Amino acid sequence: MQSAITLHRPCRFVERGGAIPLSGTGVWQVCQGWVQLSTWVAMGEERVLGWVGPSMWLGSGLTTRPHHQARALSDVMAIWYPQAEIEQTPELGIKLLQQKARRLCQLEELLVIASHRRALDRLSHLFRLLILEMGQSTSEGMRLGARLTHQEIASAIGTNRVTVTRMLGELKRKDVLNLDADKHWIVKNIDSFEEDSKLPLPEK
């Protein structure tokens, strides 16, 4: 049952690949689907800032980046909370603080990932983070709730798509991970990443 605080609110549906508007004073709460947050840095490169899934919030009030953007990784449904209402409603104010804390934890993990010199180490730690954020236990292993392309993974770990494709191909060959019929990544044995980190792959 919906709580009274979520009833009769502006709602938006965004198809996979579409942009979610971050302008305006307020935040969106994702009801279904996954959203990738990113920004543009020097030389026009995209850098991933985190992911937002069901019950999580996104919006201009949760970032200081001027070129912050949000793109749907799946079909997304979200509802709108005006900033003025958040400031006047203690329950919403507490939720906003909780969402900021979760976003900070994601950013800290991404900073740790970026600190690793080897691309495969960064990939290994990224999948560990993704399992924590959006992992779904299945009979085959941990399935990621959102579809992630090679380019999206490359942007998350600061390398190029060719390098990611090569690394993922090797991990699939070693039966560490695979794609299901809907092209969602399934990690069969996350501990195998430790052994695979010694593979002689590119360090870009």
MOFEN-V945741 format. One record per residue. N is the residue number from 1. SS is DSSP state (H for helix, E for strand, C for the rest). NEAR is the number of other C-alpha atoms within 8 Angstrom. Layout:
BEGIN
n:N ss:SS near:NEAR
n:N ss:SS near:NEAR
END
This chain:
BEGIN
n:1 ss:C near:2
n:2 ss:C near:5
n:3 ss:C near:6
n:4 ss:H near:5
n:5 ss:H near:4
n:6 ss:H near:8
n:7 ss:C near:7
n:8 ss:C near:4
n:9 ss:C near:8
n:10 ss:C near:6
n:11 ss:E near:8
n:12 ss:E near:7
n:13 ss:E near:8
n:14 ss:E near:11
n:15 ss:C near:9
n:16 ss:C near:10
n:17 ss:C near:8
n:18 ss:C near:8
n:19 ss:E near:9
n:20 ss:C near:9
n:21 ss:C near:6
n:22 ss:C near:10
n:23 ss:C near:6
n:24 ss:C near:5
n:25 ss:C near:9
n:26 ss:E near:12
n:27 ss:E near:15
n:28 ss:E near:11
n:29 ss:E near:13
n:30 ss:E near:17
n:31 ss:E near:11
n:32 ss:E near:11
n:33 ss:C near:14
n:34 ss:C near:16
n:35 ss:E near:13
n:36 ss:E near:13
n:37 ss:E near:13
n:38 ss:E near:12
n:39 ss:E near:12
n:40 ss:E near:10
n:41 ss:C near:8
n:42 ss:H near:5
n:43 ss:H near:4
n:44 ss:H near:6
n:45 ss:C near:8
n:46 ss:E near:9
n:47 ss:E near:11
n:48 ss:E near:10
n:49 ss:E near:12
n:50 ss:E near:11
n:51 ss:E near:9
n:52 ss:E near:12
n:53 ss:C near:12
n:54 ss:C near:10
n:55 ss:C near:8
n:56 ss:C near:9
n:57 ss:E near:11
n:58 ss:E near:12
n:59 ss:C near:11
n:60 ss:H near:12
n:61 ss:H near:9
n:62 ss:H near:8
n:63 ss:C near:7
n:64 ss:C near:6
n:65 ss:C near:6
n:66 ss:C near:4
n:67 ss:C near:6
n:68 ss:C near:10
n:69 ss:E near:11
n:70 ss:E near:12
n:71 ss:E near:12
n:72 ss:E near:17
n:73 ss:C near:13
n:74 ss:C near:12
n:75 ss:C near:12
n:76 ss:E near:15
n:77 ss:E near:12
n:78 ss:E near:12
n:79 ss:E near:13
n:80 ss:E near:11
n:81 ss:E near:11
n:82 ss:E near:9
n:83 ss:H near:9
n:84 ss:H near:8
n:85 ss:H near:9
n:86 ss:H near:12
n:87 ss:H near:9
n:88 ss:H near:7
n:89 ss:C near:8
n:90 ss:H near:8
n:91 ss:H near:6
n:92 ss:H near:10
n:93 ss:H near:11
n:94 ss:H near:8
n:95 ss:H near:8
n:96 ss:H near:10
n:97 ss:H near:8
n:98 ss:H near:8
n:99 ss:H near:10
n:100 ss:H near:9
n:101 ss:H near:8
n:102 ss:H near:8
n:103 ss:H near:9
n:104 ss:H near:8
n:105 ss:H near:8
n:106 ss:H near:10
n:107 ss:H near:10
n:108 ss:H near:8
n:109 ss:H near:9
n:110 ss:H near:12
n:111 ss:H near:8
n:112 ss:H near:8
n:113 ss:H near:12
n:114 ss:H near:10
n:115 ss:H near:6
n:116 ss:C near:9
n:117 ss:C near:8
n:118 ss:C near:8
n:119 ss:H near:12
n:120 ss:H near:10
n:121 ss:H near:11
n:122 ss:H near:13
n:123 ss:H near:9
n:124 ss:H near:11
n:125 ss:H near:9
n:126 ss:H near:12
n:127 ss:H near:8
n:128 ss:H near:9
n:129 ss:H near:9
n:130 ss:H near:10
n:131 ss:H near:12
n:132 ss:H near:7
n:133 ss:H near:7
n:134 ss:H near:10
n:135 ss:E near:11
n:136 ss:E near:9
n:137 ss:E near:7
n:138 ss:C near:7
n:139 ss:C near:4
n:140 ss:C near:6
n:141 ss:C near:10
n:142 ss:E near:12
n:143 ss:E near:13
n:144 ss:E near:13
n:145 ss:C near:9
n:146 ss:C near:10
n:147 ss:C near:10
n:148 ss:C near:9
n:149 ss:C near:6
n:150 ss:H near:9
n:151 ss:H near:9
n:152 ss:H near:8
n:153 ss:H near:11
n:154 ss:H near:13
n:155 ss:H near:13
n:156 ss:H near:11
n:157 ss:H near:12
n:158 ss:C near:8
n:159 ss:C near:10
n:160 ss:C near:10
n:161 ss:H near:10
n:162 ss:H near:6
n:163 ss:H near:11
n:164 ss:H near:13
n:165 ss:H near:9
n:166 ss:H near:9
n:167 ss:H near:10
n:168 ss:H near:8
n:169 ss:H near:8
n:170 ss:H near:8
n:171 ss:H near:11
n:172 ss:H near:10
n:173 ss:H near:7
n:174 ss:C near:6
n:175 ss:C near:8
n:176 ss:C near:13
n:177 ss:E near:11
n:178 ss:E near:10
n:179 ss:E near:9
n:180 ss:C near:8
n:181 ss:C near:5
n:182 ss:C near:5
n:183 ss:C near:7
n:184 ss:C near:13
n:185 ss:E near:12
n:186 ss:E near:13
n:187 ss:E near:11
n:188 ss:C near:11
n:189 ss:C near:9
n:190 ss:C near:8
n:191 ss:C near:6
n:192 ss:H near:8
n:193 ss:H near:10
n:194 ss:H near:8
n:195 ss:H near:7
n:196 ss:H near:8
n:197 ss:C near:9
n:198 ss:C near:6
n:199 ss:C near:5
n:200 ss:C near:4
n:201 ss:C near:7
n:202 ss:C near:6
n:203 ss:C near:7
n:204 ss:C near:7
END
